[in-house]
Structure formats: C-alpha cells, structure tokens
Amino acid sequence: VHLWGRACDIEQLHQIASEHGLFLLFDAAHAFGCSHRGRLIGSFGHAEVFSFHATKVINSFEGGAVATNDDALAEKLRTSRNFGFVGPDQVVALGTNAKMSEISAAMGLTSLEDFDDIVAHNQRNYETYAALLDGVPGLRVCGPVANERSNYHYVVVDVDAATVGLSRDELVAALQHENVLARRYFYPGCHEVEPYRSLYPDAGKNLPVSHALLDRVLQLLTGTAVGPTEVAAVCGLVRLIVGAAPAVRDRLTPASKMP
Ligand SMILES: Cc1ncc(COP(=O)(O)O)c(C=O)c1O
C-alpha cells in the first residue's frame, strides 16, 4: 500500500476488531526491526508473528516468534509449543512440537548480534539499486517510508508496464533467463491460493490494490551475499533489457509475454 503513498490503516483494523470482538493477528514475517508510525512492529494487534526462516533478516534456519502483550495468550502459546505440558506427565492443552532446537537458537543469536550490520549492508544495496536504476523509464525503486525504521530486507521495484514496454512478468522472465533470480513478491495473492480461492471465489473483486501490486511488484536480489558488484551487474542487465524492450519481447516465449 505504501507504493501508492498511502499509509496502512492499522488503527482502523484495531477499531474494527474491537467493535466486533475479533482477534487481530499480524503476519510480520519479514518485518523484524521495522516501525509503523514510530512504533516497532511486534506490538500491534493481539499478536504478531515473525519468521526467522533462512531468507529473513534474522535467520535461525527455520522458526519464528510470536510477540504479544497478552500474558494469557503468551502462556497458552508456551504450553502448546511443548505438547501442552506444564509439568512432568502433566498435559493441560492440545499442543505440538514447536520448540526451537539449540542449533537454530545459536544461529538466530548470531544473526541477532549482527542485526545492525545486516541492515546497514542491505541499506547500501538498496541505495546502490536506487542510484543505478534512477531514470530508467517506468521503473521505480520503492524507498523506505519516511521517518520509519526499515530493515531494508527487500528491494522492491514498481514496474509500470506501459512505460517500460515490458510487463513485470516479462522483465522477470528476461532477468531469470540471465540467471538473475528476480522474483514476483508476494505472489500469488492469498485469495488466489487454496483454500481461499475456492472458499471465496469473488474475493479478488474487492481487492483492487492487491491486484495492482500482484501485477507490478518486482523483487531484486539483496542480502549479505550480494554486494555492490552484483547490484551493479543486475542494474546493468535491467538497463540493457529495458533499453531493448521490443526485441526482448519478441524473443520471450509466449507463456511469459504480457497479454
Ligand atoms: C509474509 C510472509 N508470511 C509468512 C511467511 C512464512 O514464514 P515461515 O517460512 O517462517 O513459516 C513468510 C516467509 O517467506 C512471509 O514472507
């Protein structure tokens, strides 16, 4: 939503949830260390869920964390993480095996120690992309929200297909052809996958902003394994592809072409 310069209406979601007695949960998988209106992500709604998957800014191989200010919920989660045990031979609730292994915890701690360096590295990558793609017609490297904290975890590019002369999908296909692992992120939309697609077949009609994002967002490589040399190479390729858009289009397979 920030792509269009509009702030997320988290406050409105809070209001709707409290009016209707609903539980408000946020998927904060990728948002560790970011803020919204000056408040760190992790403190909104009844609970927020972070991912520590290897692709995330804090990496414990697999795993994550639930952040909540609700003590009763926190206790319930702690219990269910360990099969519902509260003491030896004492099971009081339905549970699962969601404990973090020692090796994952050790890995998570090392990335927590390096968090500031990882963010600084990603910020440099973002700034290099923004500088090297500046002025490419139809492409806009989306910046962080003003006065908010960002972890620079993603480099998101907004693709205006009409101006570029290639759709986002065509651009992704051309980059992937050159072994650049550009992605459409997040794709497909939640409402386009099962079970939601079958349960709510008309949901898409009410989601014009989601649909616009699904068609326009390009995600470029970043992270600590990527530095200025790789970023410059990717930007050079992007410029080459966009500069030769009609010829690139002609050579793409029909499946990856814009309708
Ligand atoms: C927005 C979002 N939600 C959920 C997930 C899933 O996280 P995990 O792989 O830790 O289950 C991801 C990870 O890719 C994500 O980016």
The ligand as a MOL file (V3000), in Angstrom:
LIG
                    3D

  0  0  0     0  0            999 V3000
M  V30 BEGIN CTAB
M  V30 COUNTS 16 16 0 0 0
M  V30 BEGIN ATOM
M  V30 1 C 4.7660 -12.5550 4.5780 0
M  V30 2 C 5.2200 -13.9290 4.9840 0
M  V30 3 N 4.4000 -14.6800 5.7440 0
M  V30 4 C 4.7710 -15.9240 6.1500 0
M  V30 5 C 5.9840 -16.4700 5.7910 0
M  V30 6 C 6.3160 -17.8610 6.2580 0
M  V30 7 O 7.3280 -17.8530 7.2220 0
M  V30 8 P 7.9700 -19.2600 7.6760 0
M  V30 9 O 8.7140 -19.7810 6.4740 0
M  V30 10 O 8.8990 -18.9450 8.8130 0
M  V30 11 O 6.8430 -20.1420 8.0860 0
M  V30 12 C 6.8550 -15.7270 5.0200 0
M  V30 13 C 8.1580 -16.3000 4.6260 0
M  V30 14 O 8.5290 -16.3380 3.4880 0
M  V30 15 C 6.4770 -14.4100 4.6070 0
M  V30 16 O 7.3170 -13.6380 3.8880 0
M  V30 END ATOM
M  V30 BEGIN BOND
M  V30 1 1 1 2
M  V30 2 1 2 3
M  V30 3 2 2 15
M  V30 4 2 3 4
M  V30 5 1 4 5
M  V30 6 1 5 6
M  V30 7 2 5 12
M  V30 8 1 6 7
M  V30 9 1 7 8
M  V30 10 2 8 9
M  V30 11 1 8 10
M  V30 12 1 8 11
M  V30 13 1 12 13
M  V30 14 1 12 15
M  V30 15 2 13 14
M  V30 16 1 15 16
M  V30 END BOND
M  V30 END CTAB
M  END
